Amino acid sequence: MLVGILQAQENTTVSAKTTIDREMAKEEFRLSAEWKKYQLSWTMKDVNDRLLVRFYPIGDVGTLWIDAVQVEVGSEATEYEDEGW
């Protein structure tokens, strides 16, 4: 599961695409100028699977901010933990 807080310059639809070893999934989020928590879920079939996550604005080009991202195991997102990276 990928959890992050996203915000856009104005109302913007963003497509989040995840690719796991050539299998792609897509979710769309309608963002606003308010920070809001979003999560993406997927199933890894093998410990050697590679994960790629991309965000694309749909339509007008705008500014997108992403913060407090964490990847974790489980079916429910937990609160963000700053590990001091």
Phi and psi in degrees as a GROMACS rama.xvg file:
@    title "Ramachandran Plot"
@    xaxis  label "Phi"
@    yaxis  label "Psi"
@TYPE xy
-112.275  127.226  LEU-2
-122.989  135.697  VAL-3
-155.901  164.45  GLY-4
-108.985  125.297  ILE-5
-121.842  151.077  LEU-6
-148.611  145.601  GLN-7
-120.95  162.641  ALA-8
-62.1902  -37.8339  GLN-9
-152.321  -175.168  GLU-10
-57.6682  114.236  ASN-11
-137.995  138.356  THR-12
-95.4708  131.677  THR-13
-119.69  135.784  VAL-14
-98.7431  124.124  SER-15
-104.781  117.72  ALA-16
-112.029  127.919  LYS-17
-111.996  137.179  THR-18
-125.327  124.851  THR-19
-120.364  109.692  ILE-20
40.4266  58.784  ASP-21
76.9923  -3.24121  ARG-22
-96.4997  121.085  GLU-23
-109.085  142.822  MET-24
-128.539  152.149  ALA-25
-136.242  137.927  LYS-26
-132.614  147.159  GLU-27
-116.229  141.174  GLU-28
-126.549  138.502  PHE-29
-97.2416  112.574  ARG-30
-99.9496  158.299  LEU-31
-131.708  -171.446  SER-32
-78.4767  -3.30106  ALA-33
-92.0614  140.948  GLU-34
-69.6924  132.532  TRP-35
-144.386  145.372  LYS-36
-84.4627  132.597  LYS-37
-128.642  155.137  TYR-38
-140.088  146.536  GLN-39
-117.466  138.672  LEU-40
-123.24  148.213  SER-41
-156.867  167.845  TRP-42
-116.22  123.929  THR-43
-88.2916  128.94  MET-44
-88.4796  -19.916  LYS-45
-148.284  146.172  ASP-46
-64.1756  -18.1025  VAL-47
-93.5109  1.39546  ASN-48
-60.9183  145.981  ASP-49
-105.453  140.162  ARG-50
-116.568  134.37  LEU-51
-129.95  127.9  LEU-52
-120.493  129.431  VAL-53
-130.44  145.578  ARG-54
-118.197  130.267  PHE-55
-128.659  130.019  TYR-56
-72.0206  143.261  PRO-57
-104.655  126.876  ILE-58
86.4333  -128.761  GLY-59
-61.4345  143.067  ASP-60
-78.3718  136.109  VAL-61
-144.81  -168.406  GLY-62
-107.062  135.322  THR-63
-125.912  130.601  LEU-64
-112.945  136.834  TRP-65
-126.949  133.721  ILE-66
-146.203  162.995  ASP-67
54.4981  49.5913  ALA-68
-86.7077  136.579  VAL-69
-145.842  146.665  GLN-70
-111.224  131.078  VAL-71
-147.064  160.169  GLU-72
-89.58  138.484  VAL-73
134.699  172.958  GLY-74
-100.751  -10.2577  SER-75
-125.571  138.674  GLU-76
-73.2413  140.127  ALA-77
-100.455  171.43  THR-78
-66.2966  149.142  GLU-79
-62.9521  137.955  TYR-80
-123.399  117.222  GLU-81
-78.7403  112.052  ASP-82
-97.1547  12.704  GLU-83
72.1668  30.3468  GLY-84
